[in-house]
């Protein structure tokens, strides 16, 4: 089934997470870069019109560019992840997109609330435990990952692999 998703790519996290993602997250092999999901699932890419893109841009324009850190490891039962701080801009973008596109709930409405995260391992509790331990050690050695969110990407998977579809630049942060 064809699907799209709004994500914030985090290339600065690749150094600490790339090999773990390749080992423990099947999405990495499908072309998904290190990222924080803003909204998934979103509509079939064939249904994304110019009007849809313009509406999404208006919604995302409400959030100025911002810096964030990945300095702690979090866990869901079968997922190990890096948690962004602050989380509030990611949550705000998610809620704003849901308000603009009410037919698309985060993770299909499967979970309560919105927990921004950069997945590193997903699917097997034993592997996620191993990945979480390795992430803790790497953060202790290297310190937090610094990142800046200047855009939100709309990526799509209509072929079995994820590809960029559109980028939504965020306005500059107020100085």
C-alpha positions, 0 to 999 in steps of 0.5 A: 500500500502506498503511503507518505509521512512527514519527517524531520531528517537528522543527518547529525544522528547518523554517526551515532545511530547508522550501524544500529539502525541498519542492524535493528530497524528494517526501515533503514534498509528501505531508504529511511534516513535517521529522522523524527516522525512528525506524522505517519501514516499520511495519504497515498502519494498519488493523492497529494495535490498542490492544494495538499502541499500548500495547506501543509506548508501553511501549517508548518510555517507556524513553527520557526526553525529550532535547535534540539538535542538528542541526549537521552535514550528512550524505550517503547516495548519493542523500540529503542530511540533517541529522544529530542529535547525540546520535544514540544516543537515536534508535538506542535507540528504533529498536532497542527497537521492532524488539525489540518488533515483530521483523517490522518492520526499519528500512527493511525491512532494506535498510541495515546499521545505524541512521543517524538523520537528517532527510532534506532531499533524496532521490532524485537525486544531483545535487539532493542535492549541491546541497541539501547545499551549501546546508545547509552554507551555512545552518548556517554562517550560522545555527548549529545547529538546537536541538530537543527530543524529547518525543514520538514520532509514529506517522504513516500513509499509507493514502490517498496522503498522510501523516497523524498517527495517534497520539502517544507522549509520552516521560517527562520527563528526569531533573533 
